[in-house]
Amino acid sequence: WDELLEHMDNLVSWGQDELKTWHKTASALQVAKSKQGEASCVAADATHRAQVQNKLAGICEDMCKEVGAYPKCAQCPDFVAPDSTPGVMTWDELLEHMDNLVSWGQDELKTWHKTASALQVGNTQSEQACTAEDLQHRAQLQNKLAGICEDMCKEVGAYPKCAQCPDFVAPDSTPGVMTWDE
């Protein structure tokens, strides 16, 4: 409480000094009673009021904290209350987040479409090179599988009927016996 009272005393003395300044300004302006003088008085008054409000706006939240009224500082200008559910997303926050995701996703799709269009317009030589490389990879894979195809047939019990394997030669059906064809 002592700090609050001291702070309030400081505000009072500051306010009194400002009032003295305003009285001097008002007195000087009253001497020159012209329309122009009145207009400048109103402008000066508005300027001083804005200065006071700006000065108080900066310390209003601090004062609320000092007296234990923080986060209920709605009377402070430009006060933004802290998140009442930290770490937890409310329905309103979730819906806002979803809206943001939709707009972000649409922007990303536009970017991807532009990139894809630019790539499609590119030279056809790169497409032909990709096709040739793809064929080469397919052939390597088929050759690799051909070597293990016969082993796979044996594992599943389909061995000597492996006609689907490339380059498959069926084993001799009469091992050790000479046939007429042989």
Phi, psi and chi 1 to 4 in degrees:
 res  aa     phi    psi   chi1   chi2   chi3   chi4
   1 TRP       -  -34.5  -76.9  104.1      -      -
   2 ASP   -60.9  -41.7  -66.9  -24.4      -      -
   3 GLU   -64.8  -40.0  -68.5  175.0    4.5      -
   4 LEU   -64.6  -44.3  175.3   62.1      -      -
   5 LEU   -63.6  -40.6  -66.2  174.8      -      -
   6 GLU   -64.0  -42.2 -179.6 -177.6  -17.1      -
   7 HIS   -62.6  -44.0 -171.9   63.5      -      -
   8 MET   -64.2  -38.4  -64.3  -59.3  -72.5      -
   9 ASP   -61.3  -42.6  -72.4  -20.7      -      -
  10 ASN   -61.9  -40.5  -68.7  -20.1      -      -
  11 LEU   -64.4  -39.5  -78.9  176.3      -      -
  12 VAL   -63.6  -46.6  168.1      -      -      -
  13 SER   -65.8  -38.9   65.6      -      -      -
  14 TRP   -63.4  -43.8  172.1   80.4      -      -
  15 GLY   -61.9  -39.5      -      -      -      -
  16 GLN   -64.7  -40.7  -70.9  172.0  -16.1      -
  17 ASP   -62.9  -41.2  -69.0  -18.1      -      -
  18 GLU   -64.1  -40.7  -73.9  -64.7  -47.5      -
  19 LEU   -63.2  -40.6  -76.9  174.4      -      -
  20 LYS   -60.3  -42.6  -72.1  177.5 -173.6  175.1
  21 THR   -63.2  -41.1  -55.1      -      -      -
  22 TRP   -66.5  -39.8  -68.1  -16.2      -      -
  23 HIS   -62.8  -41.8  -77.5  -63.9      -      -
  24 LYS   -62.1  -44.0  -72.0  177.9 -174.1  175.1
  25 THR   -64.5  -43.8  -55.7      -      -      -
  26 ALA   -64.0  -39.5      -      -      -      -
  27 SER   -63.7  -43.1  -63.8      -      -      -
  28 ALA   -64.8  -36.8      -      -      -      -
  29 LEU   -74.3  -29.7  -69.2  174.1      -      -
  30 GLN   -70.4  -26.1  -75.6  176.9   -9.9      -
  31 VAL   -65.1  -41.8  171.7      -      -      -
  32 ALA   -95.1   87.8      -      -      -      -
  33 LYS   -85.8   67.5  -69.1 -168.4  173.3 -168.6
  34 SER  -116.8  165.0   68.3      -      -      -
  35 LYS   -59.9  -37.7  -65.5 -108.2 -178.4 -159.6
  36 GLN   -65.2  -37.8 -156.2  170.9   30.1      -
  37 GLY   -65.4  -41.5      -      -      -      -
  38 GLU   -65.2  -41.0  -72.1  178.5   24.7      -
  39 ALA   -64.2  -41.0      -      -      -      -
  40 SER   -69.7  -30.8   64.6      -      -      -
  41 CYS   -65.0  -44.5 -178.6      -      -      -
  42 VAL   -63.9  -41.6  170.1      -      -      -
  43 ALA   -64.8  -42.5      -      -      -      -
  44 ALA   -65.4  -40.4      -      -      -      -
  45 ASP   -61.2  -44.9 -179.2   53.6      -      -
  46 ALA   -62.8  -38.9      -      -      -      -
  47 THR   -63.5  -45.3  -57.7      -      -      -
  48 HIS   -66.2  -39.1  -72.8  -60.5      -      -
  49 ARG   -61.7  -42.4  -74.7  176.2 -174.6 -119.7
  50 ALA   -63.0  -39.4      -      -      -      -
  51 GLN   -62.9  -43.0  -72.1  173.4  -16.7      -
  52 VAL   -64.1  -46.4  170.3      -      -      -
  53 GLN   -61.6  -42.1  -72.9  175.2  -16.5      -
  54 ASN   -65.3  -38.4  -69.9  -22.4      -      -
  55 LYS   -64.7  -44.3 -174.7   80.1  166.8  178.8
  56 LEU   -71.5  -32.1  -71.4  176.8      -      -
  57 ALA   -61.5  -36.7      -      -      -      -
  58 GLY   -69.4  -29.8      -      -      -      -
  59 ILE  -105.6   -5.8   60.2  171.7      -      -
  60 CYS   -62.0  -45.7 -176.4      -      -      -
  61 GLU   -65.5  -38.9 -165.3  170.0  -33.8      -
  62 ASP   -62.7  -39.8  -65.5  -27.5      -      -
  63 MET   -64.7  -40.9  -73.0  174.3   49.9      -
  64 CYS   -60.0  -41.3  -76.9      -      -      -
  65 LYS   -65.1  -40.7  -71.7  177.9 -177.7  175.6
  66 GLU   -66.0  -35.2  -73.1  178.8   17.9      -
  67 VAL   -92.6    2.3  -61.9      -      -      -
  68 GLY    80.1   18.4      -      -      -      -
  69 ALA   -97.4   -3.4      -      -      -      -
  70 TYR   -63.3  145.8 -174.0   76.9      -      -
  71 PRO   -84.4   11.9   28.6  -28.1      -      -
  72 LYS   -95.2   66.5  -63.5  177.5 -178.6  148.0
  73 CYS  -116.1   42.3  -61.6      -      -      -
  74 ALA   -62.4  -23.3      -      -      -      -
  75 GLN   -75.7  -14.2   69.4  -82.8   11.2      -
  76 CYS   -76.4  136.4  -66.3      -      -      -
  77 PRO   -66.9  142.8    7.5   -8.6      -      -
  78 ASP    56.8   28.2  -61.5  -31.7      -      -
  79 PHE   -79.0  131.8  176.1   73.5      -      -
  80 VAL  -116.5  116.0  177.1      -      -      -
  81 ALA   -66.7  144.8      -      -      -      -
  82 PRO   -68.4  163.8   23.5  -30.2      -      -
  83 ASP   -60.6  123.0 -171.0    5.9      -      -
  84 SER   -78.5  -14.8   60.6      -      -      -
  85 THR  -130.3   70.3   58.1      -      -      -
  86 PRO   -66.2  136.3   21.3  -27.5      -      -
  87 GLY    80.3   -3.8      -      -      -      -
  88 VAL  -124.7  132.1  176.8      -      -      -
  89 MET   -92.5  124.1 -170.2  173.5  -79.6      -
  90 THR   -82.1  171.2   62.4      -      -      -
  91 TRP   -61.5  -42.8  -78.0  107.7      -      -
  92 ASP   -62.6  -42.7  -68.1  -25.2      -      -
  93 GLU   -65.0  -39.3  -68.2  170.1  -23.6      -
  94 LEU   -63.6  -45.2  176.2   63.6      -      -
  95 LEU   -64.3  -39.7  -66.4  174.1      -      -
  96 GLU   -64.3  -41.8 -179.7 -178.5   -9.3      -
  97 HIS   -62.6  -41.5 -177.3   65.6      -      -
  98 MET   -63.6  -41.8  -63.0  -66.2  -78.1      -
  99 ASP   -60.9  -42.3  -71.3  -19.5      -      -
 100 ASN   -63.4  -39.3  -67.7  -19.2      -      -
 101 LEU   -64.7  -39.4  -78.5  176.6      -      -
 102 VAL   -61.9  -48.5  166.6      -      -      -
 103 SER   -66.7  -38.1   64.3      -      -      -
 104 TRP   -63.0  -44.9  172.6   80.6      -      -
 105 GLY   -61.6  -40.6      -      -      -      -
 106 GLN   -64.1  -40.7  -70.4  169.7  -17.7      -
 107 ASP   -63.7  -41.7  -67.8  -18.3      -      -
 108 GLU   -63.8  -41.9  -73.4  -62.8  -50.5      -
 109 LEU   -61.8  -41.0  -76.5  173.8      -      -
 110 LYS   -60.5  -42.7  -71.6  176.3 -173.3  174.4
 111 THR   -63.7  -43.5  -56.5      -      -      -
 112 TRP   -65.0  -39.6  -66.3  -17.2      -      -
 113 HIS   -62.9  -41.2  -77.2  -64.8      -      -
 114 LYS   -63.0  -43.1  -72.6  178.8 -175.1  175.1
 115 THR   -65.0  -44.4  -55.8      -      -      -
 116 ALA   -62.6  -41.0      -      -      -      -
 117 SER   -62.7  -41.8  -64.4      -      -      -
 118 ALA   -65.1  -37.7      -      -      -      -
 119 LEU   -70.0  -36.2  -69.4  174.2      -      -
 120 GLN   -68.0  -31.4  -73.2  175.3  -10.4      -
 121 VAL   -74.5  -20.1  171.6      -      -      -
 122 GLY   -53.1  171.7      -      -      -      -
 123 ASN   -68.4  151.8   58.5   12.8      -      -
 124 THR   -78.2  -14.6   57.5      -      -      -
 125 GLN   -62.1  -38.6  -69.7  176.1   -8.1      -
 126 SER   -67.0  -34.8   63.0      -      -      -
 127 GLU   -65.3  -42.5  -78.6 -176.6   31.4      -
 128 GLN   -65.6  -38.8  -68.6  172.1  -11.6      -
 129 ALA   -65.0  -39.7      -      -      -      -
 130 CYS   -64.9  -40.9  -71.0      -      -      -
 131 THR   -64.4  -43.3  -57.3      -      -      -
 132 ALA   -63.4  -42.2      -      -      -      -
 133 GLU   -64.9  -38.7 -173.2  177.6   -7.3      -
 134 ASP   -63.6  -43.4 -178.3   52.5      -      -
 135 LEU   -61.9  -39.8  -73.7  174.9      -      -
 136 GLN   -63.3  -43.6 -177.1 -178.4    6.0      -
 137 HIS   -63.9  -40.5  -72.6  -76.8      -      -
 138 ARG   -62.7  -42.3  -73.3  175.7 -175.0 -131.0
 139 ALA   -64.1  -40.7      -      -      -      -
 140 GLN   -62.5  -40.9  -72.1  172.5  -15.4      -
 141 LEU   -66.2  -44.2  179.7   64.0      -      -
 142 GLN   -63.9  -39.3  -73.3  174.0  -12.6      -
 143 ASN   -65.5  -38.8  -70.0  -23.7      -      -
 144 LYS   -64.1  -44.1 -174.9   80.1  165.4  174.7
 145 LEU   -68.3  -32.5  -71.4  176.0      -      -
 146 ALA   -60.6  -37.2      -      -      -      -
 147 GLY   -67.0  -28.2      -      -      -      -
 148 ILE  -105.2   -3.4   61.8  169.2      -      -
 149 CYS   -61.4  -44.0 -175.2      -      -      -
 150 GLU   -64.9  -39.6 -162.2  170.7  -38.4      -
 151 ASP   -62.9  -39.3  -64.9  -26.4      -      -
 152 MET   -64.5  -39.7  -71.8  173.2   53.6      -
 153 CYS   -61.5  -40.3  -77.3      -      -      -
 154 LYS   -64.6  -40.3  -71.5  177.2 -176.9  176.0
 155 GLU   -65.6  -36.7  -75.3 -176.5   24.0      -
 156 VAL   -91.2    2.2  -62.4      -      -      -
 157 GLY    79.6   20.3      -      -      -      -
 158 ALA  -102.2    9.6      -      -      -      -
 159 TYR   -65.8  144.9 -176.7   71.3      -      -
 160 PRO   -84.8    7.1   26.6  -26.0      -      -
 161 LYS   -97.1   68.6  -62.2  177.1 -175.7  154.0
 162 CYS  -117.1   44.5  -64.1      -      -      -
 163 ALA   -63.3  -22.7      -      -      -      -
 164 GLN   -76.2  -15.1   71.2  -85.1   11.5      -
 165 CYS   -75.8  136.0  -67.2      -      -      -
 166 PRO   -67.0  142.1    6.6   -7.2      -      -
 167 ASP    57.8   31.2  -59.8  -32.8      -      -
 168 PHE   -79.4  131.7  176.4   72.3      -      -
 169 VAL  -117.7  119.8  177.1      -      -      -
 170 ALA   -65.8  142.8      -      -      -      -
 171 PRO   -69.2  162.9   24.2  -30.7      -      -
 172 ASP   -62.5  123.8 -171.4    7.0      -      -
 173 SER   -76.1  -15.2   59.2      -      -      -
 174 THR  -130.1   74.1   57.8      -      -      -
 175 PRO   -68.2  137.1   18.1  -23.1      -      -
 176 GLY    80.1   -1.5      -      -      -      -
 177 VAL  -120.3  133.1  176.7      -      -      -
 178 MET   -88.6  125.8  179.8   76.6   70.4      -
 179 THR   -99.4  171.1   62.3      -      -      -
 180 TRP   -63.2  -39.1  -73.1  104.2      -      -
 181 ASP   -66.3  -32.5  -66.4  -28.6      -      -
 182 GLU   -76.9      -  -66.0  174.4  -33.4      -
